[in-house]
Structure formats: C-alpha cells, structure tokens
Amino acid sequence: MTNKVDKLLISLSVALVLIVVGVLYFQPAQSQSVANNIFGKMTEWFGSVTLLFTFLGVLLLVFVAFSKFGRIRLGNTKPEYSTFKWISMMIACGLGSATVYWAFIEWAYYIGTPGLGIEPNTQKAFEMALPYNMFHWGLSAWTLYALVGIPICYHIYIRKNQGLSLSSIISSITGLKQNGIIGRIVDVMFIFICFGGLSITLGVSVPLVNEVLSNVLGIEPSFAMNIVLILIISIVYSLSSYIGLQKGMARIANWTTKLAIILCVGVLILGPTFFIIANSTNAIGLMLQNFLQMSLFTDPIGQSGFPQAWTIFYWLYWITYAPFTGIFIAKVSKGRTLRSVITNTLVSGSVGCFFFFGVIGSLTMDRQLRGMVDVVGMLGDGKDNSAIIEVLQTLPLSSIFMVLFCTVSVLFLATTLDGAAFTMASTATPKLKENEDPHPMHRLFWCVMLALVPLTMIFIGADLNTIKTSAIITGVPVIFIMIVMIVGWMRWMVKDFGHVPADKIEEISAAGISKSEVDELKER
C-alpha cells in the first residue's frame, strides 16, 4: 500500500464535477441543449474517425495476438487470479448493471429505426435487431478496452515505469511532465469521465431495480427507495474496495458472473428454449456476416442517423469507460502473456455478452412476437422499465427471477464502481509501482464521491443525460490520447523485441532483464 496522494488533482477533479452539477441545477434546459448540440457536431465531424479507429484497433490486436509479440509475458510471477476470476473481474468491471437493462430492450429500439438501410417494422428488421445488439457489445467494444489496457500493461510490467494512470504512460511515451498542464488535463478529464459514465449507470439502474423490487414486495416505488438502494450498493462496493481486490472485488465478481449465468440458464430452461437457441444462433451468423459493413456503416446516402445515434454513440460511450476499465485490466493481468490478455478480453468478453444478450434479448423478442408483451410499443411510450417487469412476469417463478435480476444488477453495479474507485485512486496516487495498491482510505474516498454525485443529482432533479452526454463528448479527445498510447506501445515493443527470436521472447520478458541485456541478445 502507498500513502501518497495527489491533492491538487483530487481538488481540481472534484471542483470540476461540482461546477458541472451546479450548472445542471441552475441551467438544466440550456445545459442539455448545449451538450446535445456539441455531441451532434462531434459525431458529424469525428464519426468516421471513431468507426475507423475502432475497426483498425480490432485488426491491430488480432495481429499482435497471433504474432511473436503475443508471447510477451507481463512480469515474472504466476497470474494472481484464476482464469475464471480474472475474466469475471474484467467483465464485471467493464459491463456494469446497464448491461442487464439493455439486454432486455435494446433490440426493440432497432425495430422502428433499423440500421443498414433496412425497412422499419419488417421481418428483416426483427432478424437484424439482435445481431446489432450483439455487435454493439461484442468484439469492437471490447477492443476499445484492450487498446487502453495493453499499452498500460506494457508500460507497467515490461518497461517498469511508475504510475498507473493515463498521464504516467503519456509522460513515459512523449517525455512531457506528468504533473505538467497536459498531464493534469488528461487526469482531470479521466476522473470527470468516470463520474459522468457511472452517474448515468446509477441513474438508469437504480430506478429500474427499485421498480422491479417494489413489484415483488407489492409496494409503490419511491425516491426514498432509490436512496436506500444507492446506500446499499455504496456500502457493498465500499467494503469490497476497502478490503482490496483479492478478498473483495475478486469474490464479488465471481458471484456476479455465476449468478448471471444462473439467471440465463433459468430463462433458457423455463422460457422459450428452442426459440432462444435458434434466434441466438441466427443472430451470431448475421452479425459475423455483416461485421465489416456494420463496423464502417456511415449511411451517407440514406442519412437515417442510425450510425450516429447508435454505433458511433456506443463506441464513444465505450471509450469513456475504456480508461478506467483498461487500467483495471492492466492491474489484474500481471503474469499473463499479451496473447492471453488480448484473447480473453476480446473473446471472453464478447462471448459472455453474446450469451447474455442472446438469451435475455430472445426472451423479450419471443414475448413481442407472440403478443404477450408489446415491448416495442411500451418503449415508444417511455415505459421501458414496465416492459422489463412484464416480460419477467411471463416466466414461471417470476418472483424468483425478479429477485435474481435485482441481485445481479446490484452486484454488477457494485463491481463496476469498485473497479472505478480503484483506478481513480490509482490515478491520484503519484508514481504507483506495479506491486503497490492505493491506500484503502483513498479508495474509500472515491467510493463515497461516486455515490454522492448521482445522489445529489437525483435529489436536485438534475438531468442525468446531460452529464452522460458531457462525458461522451470527452470521448473524442480520449481517442487521440489512445492513439498516442498505441503508437508509443508499438514503438516500445518493436524496439524491445523486434529482433528477438520468437522462442526467446517469453523467457526474456518474464525475466524482466535490462534493456542492455536485450540488446546483447539481439546481436547473438
């Protein structure tokens, strides 16, 4: 543990968040209008850049994984976590409870506004709805996490640089001072993004859990119930954060993943089993078949606005989560090879989402097609939470499924916030070494702040969508930060191992030997 704390960074970050919350309170309509206008311009100007960056990122990571560089081992110790716990922690940190919400209803948005020039409300629109859902939570999305995580892994474990933050790796690559103006802007932006993304996650998930739980208990949802739920979630992730990753988050992530699997298996057995299997299989096939077109679809002729409203929006949203998830992936991946980190982040993350979205999304689509629940219509009327509850009520033992749904949502949220608090504390801890963790009280401070901001916003009635939009707007400059990181990492990797034989790379990287010894090996 380390006691060092960057008080200036903490002060600047908290001040910025408080100013934004204050503006949202005093000028809510104007704030929303300005944020939406800026977001519209950003997607128009940088939409194609975002799509190309993400697609090329997939190709780059696949190349590295299959090349000799995939053999590079991150440190000379055994992995700290079992593969299941490691994958569970990455998925639990990277997804959050919003996954549960979107798994039920995202496909329904694509019926009236489908992509790829498909006619709305047609059979083709229904067939392509789940493939698009899987695409937005699949390989490309997890690539954005890995594009931050892998360079930081290399920065910490191979180059042995200090600092588990974006500014520290930018400093190592460019030579800019970590505590200079650029470094400060990068870190303040990172912490603001964390608050923005996680506030909206809390803002969406807590009212949904409130409604589902209230339905089970037979009571009316209330603001007080929202407060109680946020406090319960805060206590869970604060305790988890305080006792550390090994004893805290690793165990909660393990339980979360297992309960999510139990939820899906229960739905698969007691729901429309054969339709779920057939629809999921069909969706995976259509997604793979259309992957290239979906990845680069800008719709310049039809101008439906679909890629801007969905794919580009999603990639920027994933990019806002990428810094803290990437830092977290780096922290828990010591002892792994680059190949295993890339493969497990991209493949395991994607397969987990395909399974979850395939089962849950197919359940709700079945209820729509059979006329049991008008999910599409309820969505149009703004009754998304009610639609989810009605779908759950169509299952046998619906009360048990609702309680399981609430438990998985709360645990997903707790693990995401725990991971975020850890990475925020790491960012505000100068010169953190690979074997050091931020002080437990420092992590606890960020846990409290992550709970207070959305609580304050809900209490004052501020529009959570504005802070979400503000956070996503900052995703555009994060792309350019990521490009610097990727270029720096590639240059390091080629310089360190470009001339080292493939069969020697794992041995050399694991031993952590000096650069002069690597140079000597190249000459042999």
C-alpha positions in Angstrom: 0.0 0.0 0.0 1.1 3.6 -0.5 0.1 6.7 1.3 1.0 9.2 -1.4 -2.0 11.3 -2.6 -2.1 13.9 -5.4 -4.2 16.5 -3.5 -4.2 19.0 -6.4 -5.6 16.5 -8.9 -8.3 15.5 -6.4 -9.2 19.1 -5.7 -9.3 20.1 -9.4 -11.4 17.0 -10.4 -13.9 17.3 -7.6 -14.2 21.1 -8.3 -15.0 20.4 -12.0 -17.6 17.8 -11.1 -19.3 20.2 -8.6 -19.3 23.0 -11.1 -20.9 20.8 -13.8 -23.6 19.6 -11.2 -24.2 23.2 -10.2 -24.7 24.3 -13.9 -27.1 21.4 -14.4 -29.1 22.5 -11.4 -29.3 26.2 -12.3 -29.4 25.9 -16.1 -30.9 22.5 -16.9 -32.5 23.1 -20.2 -29.7 25.2 -21.6 -27.1 22.7 -20.4 -28.9 19.8 -22.2 -29.3 21.9 -25.4 -25.6 22.8 -25.5 -24.4 19.3 -24.7 -26.7 17.8 -27.4 -25.5 20.3 -30.0 -21.9 19.7 -29.2 -22.5 15.9 -29.3 -24.2 16.2 -32.7 -21.3 18.2 -34.2 -18.8 15.7 -32.6 -20.5 12.7 -34.2 -20.7 14.5 -37.6 -17.1 15.6 -37.6 -15.5 12.6 -35.9 -18.0 9.8 -36.6 -15.9 8.3 -39.4 -12.7 8.7 -37.4 -14.3 6.8 -34.5 -15.5 4.0 -36.7 -12.2 3.6 -38.5 -10.2 3.8 -35.2 -12.3 1.0 -33.7 -12.1 -1.2 -36.7 -8.4 -0.8 -37.2 -8.0 -1.4 -33.5 -9.6 -4.9 -33.9 -7.2 -5.7 -36.8 -4.2 -4.5 -34.8 -5.0 -6.6 -31.7 -5.6 -9.7 -33.7 -2.3 -9.2 -35.5 -0.4 -8.7 -32.1 -2.1 -11.8 -30.6 -1.1 -14.0 -33.5 2.4 -12.5 -33.9 5.5 -13.3 -31.9 4.8 -10.3 -29.8 1.8 -12.2 -28.3 4.4 -14.3 -26.4 5.5 -11.3 -24.3 4.9 -12.1 -20.6 3.8 -9.4 -18.2 6.1 -10.0 -15.3 7.9 -13.0 -13.9 5.3 -14.2 -11.5 2.4 -16.6 -11.8 -1.0 -15.0 -12.5 -2.6 -13.6 -9.3 -6.1 -14.8 -10.1 -7.6 -18.0 -11.6 -8.7 -17.6 -15.2 -12.4 -17.7 -14.2 -11.9 -15.0 -11.5 -9.7 -12.9 -13.9 -12.3 -13.0 -16.7 -15.1 -12.4 -14.2 -13.4 -9.3 -12.8 -12.8 -7.9 -16.3 -16.4 -8.5 -17.4 -17.9 -7.2 -14.1 -15.8 -4.1 -14.2 -16.3 -3.4 -17.9 -20.0 -4.0 -18.2 -22.0 -2.7 -15.2 -25.7 -3.1 -14.4 -26.7 -1.2 -17.6 -25.9 -4.4 -19.4 -28.9 -6.1 -17.7 -31.2 -3.2 -18.8 -30.0 -3.2 -22.4 -30.1 -7.0 -22.7 -33.9 -6.9 -22.3 -34.8 -4.0 -24.6 -32.1 -2.7 -26.9 -33.2 -4.9 -29.8 -36.6 -3.3 -29.6 -35.2 0.1 -30.5 -33.9 -1.3 -33.8 -37.4 -2.4 -35.0 -38.6 1.1 -35.8 -35.1 2.5 -36.6 -33.0 -0.3 -38.0 -29.6 0.1 -39.5 -28.1 -0.8 -42.9 -31.0 0.8 -44.7 -33.5 -1.9 -43.6 -37.2 -1.1 -43.8 -38.7 -0.4 -40.3 -41.1 -2.9 -38.7 -40.3 -5.7 -41.2 -39.2 -9.3 -40.8 -35.7 -8.2 -41.7 -35.8 -5.5 -39.0 -36.6 -8.2 -36.4 -33.9 -10.6 -37.8 -31.2 -7.9 -37.6 -32.2 -6.4 -34.2 -30.3 -9.0 -32.1 -27.3 -9.1 -34.4 -26.9 -5.3 -34.0 -27.4 -5.7 -30.2 -24.6 -8.3 -30.1 -22.4 -6.2 -32.4 -22.6 -3.1 -30.1 -21.5 -5.3 -27.1 -19.0 -7.5 -28.9 -15.6 -7.7 -30.4 -15.2 -4.0 -31.3 -16.4 -2.8 -28.0 -14.0 -4.9 -26.0 -11.2 -3.9 -28.4 -11.6 -0.3 -27.1 -11.0 -1.6 -23.6 -7.9 -3.6 -24.6 -6.5 -0.7 -26.6 -6.0 1.1 -23.3 -5.3 -2.0 -21.1 -2.5 -3.5 -23.3 -0.3 -0.3 -23.5 -0.6 0.2 -19.8 0.3 -3.5 -19.2 3.4 -2.9 -21.2 4.2 0.4 -19.5 4.0 -1.1 -16.0 5.3 -4.7 -16.4 7.8 -4.6 -19.3 9.1 -1.0 -19.2 8.8 -0.9 -15.4 7.6 2.7 -15.5 5.9 4.0 -12.4 2.3 5.3 -12.3 -0.9 3.6 -13.0 -2.6 6.4 -14.9 -3.1 7.9 -18.3 -0.8 10.8 -17.6 2.0 8.5 -16.5 2.1 6.5 -19.7 1.7 9.6 -21.9 4.7 11.1 -19.9 6.7 7.9 -20.5 6.0 7.9 -24.2 6.3 11.7 -25.0 8.6 13.0 -22.3 6.0 15.5 -21.2 5.9 16.1 -17.4 3.3 14.0 -15.7 2.4 16.9 -13.4 2.5 19.5 -16.2 -0.5 21.1 -17.8 -1.1 18.4 -20.3 -0.8 15.6 -17.7 -3.2 17.4 -15.4 -5.8 17.9 -18.1 -5.6 14.2 -19.1 -6.1 13.0 -15.5 -8.8 15.6 -14.6 -10.6 14.6 -17.8 -10.2 10.9 -16.9 -11.8 11.4 -13.4 -14.6 13.5 -14.9 -15.4 10.8 -17.4 -15.6 8.3 -14.6 -18.1 10.4 -12.8 -20.1 11.1 -15.9 -20.3 7.5 -17.1 -21.0 6.0 -13.7 -23.6 8.6 -12.6 -25.7 7.7 -15.6 -25.3 4.0 -14.9 -26.5 4.6 -11.3 -29.3 6.9 -12.6 -30.6 4.2 -15.1 -30.1 1.1 -13.0 -31.3 2.2 -9.5 -34.8 3.3 -10.6 -35.2 0.0 -12.6 -34.1 -2.2 -9.6 -36.4 0.0 -7.4 -39.4 -0.8 -9.7 -38.7 -4.5 -10.0 -38.1 -4.9 -6.3 -41.2 -2.9 -5.4 -43.3 -5.1 -7.7 -42.1 -8.2 -5.9 -42.8 -6.7 -2.5 -46.1 -5.2 -3.6 -45.2 -1.6 -2.7 -45.0 1.6 -4.6 -41.6 2.7 -6.0 -40.4 5.8 -4.2 -37.5 8.3 -4.1 -36.7 7.0 -0.6 -36.2 3.5 -2.0 -33.8 4.9 -4.6 -31.7 6.4 -1.7 -31.8 3.1 0.2 -30.7 1.2 -2.8 -27.8 3.6 -3.6 -26.7 3.4 0.0 -26.8 -0.4 0.0 -24.8 -0.6 -3.3 -22.3 2.0 -1.9 -21.8 0.0 1.3 -21.2 -3.2 -0.7 -18.6 -1.7 -3.1 -17.0 0.5 -0.4 -16.4 -2.6 1.8 -15.2 -4.5 -1.2 -12.8 -1.7 -2.2 -11.5 -1.2 1.3 -10.5 -4.9 1.8 -8.8 -5.0 -1.6 -9.1 -6.7 -5.0 -8.1 -10.2 -3.8 -10.6 -10.5 -1.0 -13.2 -8.0 -2.2 -13.8 -7.5 -5.9 -12.5 -10.9 -7.0 -15.1 -12.6 -4.9 -18.0 -10.3 -5.7 -17.2 -10.5 -9.5 -17.1 -14.3 -9.1 -20.5 -14.4 -7.6 -21.9 -11.9 -10.1 -20.8 -13.9 -13.1 -22.1 -17.2 -11.6 -25.5 -15.5 -10.7 -25.7 -14.0 -14.2 -25.1 -17.5 -15.7 -27.8 -18.9 -13.4 -30.2 -16.2 -14.5 -29.6 -17.0 -18.2 -29.8 -20.8 -17.7 -33.0 -20.4 -15.8 -34.5 -18.3 -18.6 -33.2 -20.8 -21.2 -34.8 -23.8 -19.4 -38.1 -22.2 -18.3 -38.5 -19.7 -21.2 -38.9 -20.4 -24.9 -35.9 -22.7 -25.1 -35.8 -23.6 -28.8 -36.6 -20.0 -30.0 -33.7 -18.6 -27.8 -31.2 -21.2 -29.2 -32.4 -20.7 -32.8 -32.6 -16.9 -32.6 -29.2 -16.6 -30.9 -27.5 -18.9 -33.4 -29.1 -16.9 -36.3 -28.0 -13.6 -34.7 -24.4 -14.6 -34.4 -24.4 -15.8 -38.0 -25.9 -12.5 -39.3 -23.5 -10.4 -37.1 -20.4 -12.2 -38.4 -21.7 -12.0 -42.0 -22.3 -8.2 -41.7 -19.5 -7.4 -39.4 -17.4 -5.3 -41.9 -20.4 -3.3 -43.1 -21.7 -2.7 -39.6 -18.2 -1.6 -38.5 -17.9 1.1 -41.2 -21.6 2.0 -41.9 -22.0 5.8 -42.0 -25.2 5.9 -44.1 -24.1 9.0 -46.2 -26.9 8.4 -48.8 -29.9 7.4 -46.7 -28.9 9.7 -43.8 -31.1 7.8 -41.4 -28.9 9.0 -38.5 -28.7 5.4 -37.2 -24.8 5.1 -37.1 -24.6 8.5 -35.3 -27.3 7.7 -32.8 -26.2 4.1 -32.1 -22.8 2.7 -33.3 -20.8 6.0 -33.0 -22.6 6.8 -29.8 -21.8 3.4 -28.4 -18.1 3.5 -29.4 -17.7 6.9 -27.7 -19.6 5.5 -24.7 -17.3 2.5 -24.5 -14.3 4.9 -24.9 -15.4 6.9 -21.9 -15.3 3.6 -19.9 -12.1 2.4 -21.6 -9.6 4.4 -19.5 -10.7 3.1 -16.1 -11.5 -0.5 -17.4 -8.2 -0.6 -19.3 -6.2 0.5 -16.2 -8.1 -2.1 -14.2 -7.4 -4.8 -16.8 -3.7 -3.9 -16.6 -3.7 -4.2 -12.8 -5.2 -7.7 -12.7 -3.3 -9.2 -15.6 0.2 -9.5 -14.1 1.8 -12.8 -15.1 -0.2 -13.2 -18.3 1.0 -13.0 -21.8 -0.1 -10.3 -24.2 -1.8 -13.0 -26.3 -3.9 -14.2 -23.3 -4.9 -10.7 -22.3 -6.0 -9.8 -25.8 -7.7 -13.1 -26.4 -9.6 -13.2 -23.1 -10.6 -9.5 -23.2 -11.9 -9.7 -26.8 -13.2 -13.3 -27.0 -14.3 -14.0 -23.4 -15.9 -10.5 -23.0 -17.7 -10.9 -26.4 -18.9 -14.5 -25.8 -20.2 -13.6 -22.4 -22.2 -10.7 -23.9 -23.4 -12.9 -26.8 -24.7 -15.5 -24.4 -26.3 -12.9 -22.0 -27.9 -10.8 -24.8 -28.9 -13.8 -26.8 -30.8 -15.4 -24.0 -32.4 -12.3 -22.5 -33.0 -10.5 -25.8 -34.5 -13.6 -27.4 -36.9 -14.0 -24.4 -38.3 -10.4 -24.8 -38.4 -10.8 -28.6 -40.4 -14.0 -28.2 -42.9 -12.2 -25.9 -43.2 -9.5 -28.5 -43.8 -11.9 -31.4 -46.3 -13.9 -29.5 -48.3 -10.8 -28.4 -47.7 -11.4 -24.7 -45.9 -8.1 -24.1 -45.8 -5.1 -26.5 -42.2 -4.2 -25.8 -41.7 -2.0 -28.9 -44.9 -0.1 -28.1 -44.1 0.3 -24.4 -40.7 1.6 -25.3 -42.2 4.2 -27.6 -44.4 5.3 -24.7 -41.4 5.6 -22.4 -42.4 2.6 -20.3 -39.1 0.7 -20.7 -38.9 -0.4 -17.0 -42.5 -1.6 -17.0 -41.8 -3.6 -20.2 -38.9 -5.4 -18.5 -41.2 -6.2 -15.4 -44.0 -7.5 -17.7 -41.5 -9.8 -19.5 -40.2 -11.2 -16.2 -43.8 -11.8 -15.1 -44.4 -14.1 -18.1 -41.8 -16.6 -16.7 -42.7 -19.4 -14.2 -41.4 -18.5 -10.7 -41.4 -14.9 -11.8 -40.7 -13.5 -8.3 -37.5 -15.6 -8.0 -36.4 -14.3 -11.4 -37.1 -10.7 -10.4 -35.1 -11.1 -7.1 -32.2 -12.7 -9.1 -32.5 -9.9 -11.7 -32.2 -7.2 -8.9 -29.3 -9.1 -7.2 -27.3 -9.4 -10.5 -27.9 -5.7 -11.3 -26.8 -4.5 -7.8 -23.6 -6.7 -7.9 -22.7 -5.7 -11.4 -23.1 -2.1 -10.3 -21.0 -2.6 -7.2 -18.2 -4.3 -9.1 -18.1 -1.6 -11.7 -18.0 1.2 -9.1 -15.4 -0.8 -7.1 -13.1 -1.0 -10.2 -13.7 2.7 -10.9 -12.8 3.7 -7.4 -9.6 1.6 -7.6 -8.5 3.2 -10.9 -9.4 6.8 -9.7 -7.4 6.2 -6.6 -4.5 4.8 -8.7 -4.6 7.9 -10.9 -4.5 10.2 -7.9 -1.5 8.3 -6.4 1.7 9.5 -7.9 4.4 7.1 -9.0 2.5 3.9 -8.1 4.6 0.8 -8.7 3.4 -2.4 -10.2 3.3 -4.2 -6.8 1.6 -1.3 -5.0 -2.0 -0.5 -4.4 -3.6 2.9 -3.5 -4.3 3.3 0.3 -7.6 1.8 1.4 -8.9 5.1 2.8 -8.0 6.8 -0.5 -10.1 4.2 -2.4 -12.9 4.7 0.1 -12.9 8.4 -0.6 -13.6 7.8 -4.3 -16.3 5.3 -3.4 -18.1 7.9 -1.3 -17.7 10.5 -4.1 -19.1 8.1 -6.7 -22.2 7.7 -4.6 -22.6 11.3 -3.6 -22.6 12.8 -7.1 -25.6 10.8 -8.5 -27.4 11.0 -5.2 -27.1 14.8 -5.3 -28.2 14.9 -9.0 -31.3 12.7 -8.3 -32.1 14.9 -5.2 -31.9 18.2 -7.1 -33.7 16.7 -10.1 -30.8 17.3 -12.5 -30.9 15.7 -15.9 -28.6 12.7 -15.8 -28.5 12.5 -19.6 -26.6 15.9 -19.7 -23.7 14.6 -17.6 -23.7 11.4 -19.7 -23.6 13.4 -22.9 -20.8 15.6 -21.5 -18.8 12.6 -20.6 -19.3 11.1 -24.1 -18.2 14.4 -25.7 -14.9 14.0 -23.9 -14.6 10.5 -25.6 -13.4 12.2 -28.8 -10.2 13.7 -27.3 -9.7 10.3 -25.5 -9.4 8.7 -29.0 -6.3 10.9 -29.7 -4.8 10.1 -26.2 -5.4 6.4 -27.1 -3.6 6.9 -30.4 -0.6 8.3 -28.7 -0.6 5.4 -26.2 -0.9 2.8 -29.0 1.8 4.3 -31.2 4.1 4.6 -28.1 3.4 1.0 -27.1 4.1 -0.3 -30.7 7.4 1.6 -30.9 8.4 0.2 -27.5 7.5 -3.3 -28.5 9.3 -3.3 -31.8 12.4 -1.6 -30.2 12.5 -4.1 -27.3 11.6 -7.4 -29.1 11.6 -6.7 -32.8 14.8 -8.6 -33.4 14.4 -11.2 -30.6 13.6 -14.7 -31.8 10.0 -15.8 -31.1 11.1 -18.7 -28.9 13.2 -16.3 -26.7 10.5 -13.6 -26.2 8.6 -15.2 -23.3 11.8 -16.0 -21.4 13.2 -12.5 -21.8 10.1 -10.6 -21.0 9.3 -12.8 -17.9 12.8 -12.4 -16.5 12.4 -8.6 -16.6 16.0 -8.2 -17.7 17.5 -4.9 -18.6 17.5 -3.2 -22.0 21.2 -3.7 -22.4 20.8 -7.4 -22.0 18.0 -7.4 -24.6 20.4 -5.6 -27.0 23.1 -8.1 -26.3 20.7 -11.0 -27.1 19.7 -9.3 -30.4 23.4 -9.3 -31.5 23.9 -13.0 -30.9 
